[in-house]
Amino acid sequence: MSFNSYEFLIFFLPISLIGYYGLHKLNNKKSLVFWLCLASLFFYGANNPKVILIFFLSIITNYIFTKVILSKNNTSLTKSFLILGITLNILFLCFFKYFNFKNIVFPLGISFITFQQISLLYDSYKGNVNDFSFLNYLFYITFFPKVISGPLVNYNSLTEELDKSSKSEVNYASISKGIFLFSIGLFKKVIIADTIALIVTNGFDLSSNLNFLEGWITALSYTLQIYFDFSGYSDMAIGIAALFNINLPMNFNTPYKSRSIKEFWQRWHITLGTFFTRYLYIPLGGNRKGQARTYLNLFIIFLISGIWHGTGLGFIIWGILHGIARVINQIFIDKKIHVNKYLSIFITFNFVNIAWVFFRATDLKSAFKVLKAMFDFSFIPEILTLFKDNFKVITTILIIAVLLVTLSKINKLNKINNKLIIKISLSILIILFGADFFINGNFNFLKDALANLDFGSDFVMALKIAIIGFILICVDFKNIISTEDFNPTFVNLVLASLLTFISTLNFDKVSDFIYKSF
């Protein structure tokens, strides 16, 4: 079952909520936890009940190990159980994810589930687990909003949220925020990510050759697709949890505006970065054993991150690239080398964009096909000719853009939130230009080049969505969850209803979440 499906929206979610708030009146926490566990197991095994048996095998095994570790009757025995428990979890992950045995049921979200198990074992060993019971543990592992693709959260945080939810009155503000967040995430996934996917699939998988423009459009489209797909899932997961008055941590915070790779990983998949820092980087020694060891530890984290995503060589290269970039970034920090803000954003974004090519490509041949096109500079004279033929249009746009940016620097305008005004104005300008170009065809700007794109009849719509998606990223389109002072209003209700309605009309075109297979 998936969040972006009729059965989830019409049947599963309403029944889960009705049951939860019906039992809430009994003031019995165990009944609430049991109901959520039951609903979560149904959600997880709805498409393939066989995975429940595999799931429970892992759960029972880890529960026993955790109980032994928490008992602390024998220090050496406790450490042995920790090592053995972590080893078994890694072997469990490798068996299903990496060995590719035929006719073996693949448990969805196995990587995230394994990480949650390992974090609990480690926290138990460190004495950082409170109120441990089988029912709480089952809830921690199975809670359906985050079971497939996160956000990753530690045991204490989630059980404390559950305890708060079970004791408090019905929180209508939390429910309103949950509905709003879910609608935003659903729109990101169904309308933006899945539409852009048309370009990505054609560019990476169907087209045998790409030119310069096609290569960049393909790469940038995937950069947008994976952001809106994964952040959309996170928004939905956080929103669904909020419907039960349970807060999950923010997982994305405008990562493509990062000034460095370090900052990127503080903004992208935030909970995974926290996991690697707490359970791998620090145990390896962190930055406590000299610069050389620090650089090695940073590289190891990203290498393991690449392997965690999959065994394909593309994932490993992606991890190695980010590891090297992160080490270089740390060297710059240690030597206090500063780079211009806008140049650093430009470099970081383009590095991330290029690295995503290896992440997305099904094989190295496909990756190098896209990269070769992106750096095929023989196409530049044609681009320059097209710019020359449309010099007046381009100059007009640039002049207006410069004027708007200049206005933002005038101190007198600072009192009226000029930055937001300028960003919105630039967005409207670009969208209007794009609409006029694509719909009315009045401009010849890049028209000849685009006419050669063999991306199918839906390409124009997908490209328009990609442009709008890129604009949303550029104008500070932050995750709504970062706004702590969210207030339910009629406008928010109307917007949430509209976004959900538009999204559901397109359910016949949706695909699985990208991270569902990790």
Secondary structure as GFF3:
##gff-version 3
##sequence-region A 1 518
A	DSSP	alpha_helix	6	6	.	.	.	ID=ss1
A	DSSP	pi_helix	7	12	.	.	.	ID=ss2
A	DSSP	alpha_helix	13	24	.	.	.	ID=ss3
A	DSSP	alpha_helix	29	45	.	.	.	ID=ss4
A	DSSP	alpha_helix	50	71	.	.	.	ID=ss5
A	DSSP	alpha_helix	75	97	.	.	.	ID=ss6
A	DSSP	alpha_helix	110	125	.	.	.	ID=ss7
A	DSSP	alpha_helix	134	142	.	.	.	ID=ss8
A	DSSP	alpha_helix	155	167	.	.	.	ID=ss9
A	DSSP	alpha_helix	172	187	.	.	.	ID=ss10
A	DSSP	pi_helix	188	193	.	.	.	ID=ss11
A	DSSP	alpha_helix	194	201	.	.	.	ID=ss12
A	DSSP	pi_helix	202	206	.	.	.	ID=ss13
A	DSSP	alpha_helix	212	243	.	.	.	ID=ss14
A	DSSP	three_ten_helix	255	257	.	.	.	ID=ss15
A	DSSP	alpha_helix	261	267	.	.	.	ID=ss16
A	DSSP	alpha_helix	270	276	.	.	.	ID=ss17
A	DSSP	pi_helix	277	281	.	.	.	ID=ss18
A	DSSP	alpha_helix	291	309	.	.	.	ID=ss19
A	DSSP	alpha_helix	313	334	.	.	.	ID=ss20
A	DSSP	alpha_helix	341	360	.	.	.	ID=ss21
A	DSSP	alpha_helix	364	374	.	.	.	ID=ss22
A	DSSP	three_ten_helix	377	379	.	.	.	ID=ss23
A	DSSP	alpha_helix	380	389	.	.	.	ID=ss24
A	DSSP	alpha_helix	391	408	.	.	.	ID=ss25
A	DSSP	three_ten_helix	411	416	.	.	.	ID=ss26
A	DSSP	alpha_helix	418	435	.	.	.	ID=ss27
A	DSSP	pi_helix	436	440	.	.	.	ID=ss28
A	DSSP	alpha_helix	447	451	.	.	.	ID=ss29
A	DSSP	alpha_helix	459	474	.	.	.	ID=ss30
A	DSSP	three_ten_helix	480	482	.	.	.	ID=ss31
A	DSSP	alpha_helix	490	504	.	.	.	ID=ss32
A	DSSP	three_ten_helix	507	509	.	.	.	ID=ss33
A	DSSP	three_ten_helix	514	517	.	.	.	ID=ss34
###
